[in-house]
Amino acid sequence: MPAPSHINSILKLVENPVRRKIIKRLSQEPSYPLELAKEIGEAQQLVTSHLALLEKSGIVSSSTGASPVGPNRRLYYLKESAYLSISFGPHLFSEQLLTFETLPLKLSSDAANFMNRIAKIDECENESKVEPFSCVLRDIDEKLNKLENEKTVLLYIRSLAMKHASQELESKEKTHEERRILHYILDERSKDVENISQALNLKESIVREMLEKLKEEIP
């Protein structure tokens, strides 16, 4: 799991709408600053400054190539892939950053099916493969929509369960610090003293003392 600092740096980069437009455009294919500026409707100087920041962060990279007219041009392309998700509400907070550097050792049946369909299309010698790839993309998007809907429902149910857990903690007249520790354990599924100490800004000695006191109620 990426460190919180990495999540913060990604959030800082993508909060800017111009940078998001640049990332979206580069997700389609590499491009040059002047070309990018024209296509997204922004000044070239502004686009160049954002590209420099994205390249410094490692999200974007570049290479120099010959131009049909004039001096060499710098071609920019996306270097990093990621999935960023943030959910919040009463009794709910979740942030997640996933990278696509490696696939799981075991794919789900749906994922394996999509991979096999792509491989078969690549092996086909038809003149055009755009239409079959379009069908794969359509089916993947439908699957993603179903998963997102299911995730939304589960997050709502999770917040409801946490609400009832919070009411239970309040009924047992726990101290403020005890409730904070129990909330952390319920949310993070971790009883690591150092992590709790850093996250809640409590001394480790106090955390250990409270964990011992709460051991019968810790899941």
Phi, psi and omega in degrees: 000127179302148180292152178306326180298325179290320176299317180298319181292322178294317179299318180297325181286316187273353178292338181279124183296328178292318179295324177295321178295322178295314181298317179298316180294318181288341176292339181276314178188159178300158182204167178259155182306314181296317178298315178300313182302316180294318187285327181262358175073038179233160179294142183299321180299320178293315179299318180298320180293321178291322177298320179298319179292317179294324178290320178298326181283342180097356179287324182240148174228172183212163175213155181261133179225164181290146177254143178297334176220136177083196183288172178300152180245152178262124181260127182253145179211156178289135180251330185245145176239140183203158173237119183245128182223132177227128178233136178208157180168182176303125179065025180211126167207127180212131173230138186214133176231117180244140175251160184253030183295322179223149176267156175301153180297327180237119180273153173293165181298321179294314180297317179297322179296317178296318179298319180294321179296319178296317180298319180293322178296319179298326181283340182289143182258020177297155181297318182239131177249004184296315184298311179295325176294325177298321178294319178297314180299319179299314182291324177295317180298320178297319179294317179298319179298319178296318180294320179295320178296317178295320179296319179299316179296316181295322178295321176297315180294324178296317179297325178293317178296319179294325177299314180293323177296320179295319178297324178294319179297319180294325181290340182265009175054049175284154175288166180301315181294321178297318179295320179299317180294316179295322176298316180300314182295319178295321183284314189263350182055039182221140176244020181292122185298316182296316180296317179297317180301314181290317184292324185256000180057048177239148176295144182298325179298321179292319179298314180300317180298317181287324177297321178295320180292327185260008191302329180285345182250358182279125181290000000 
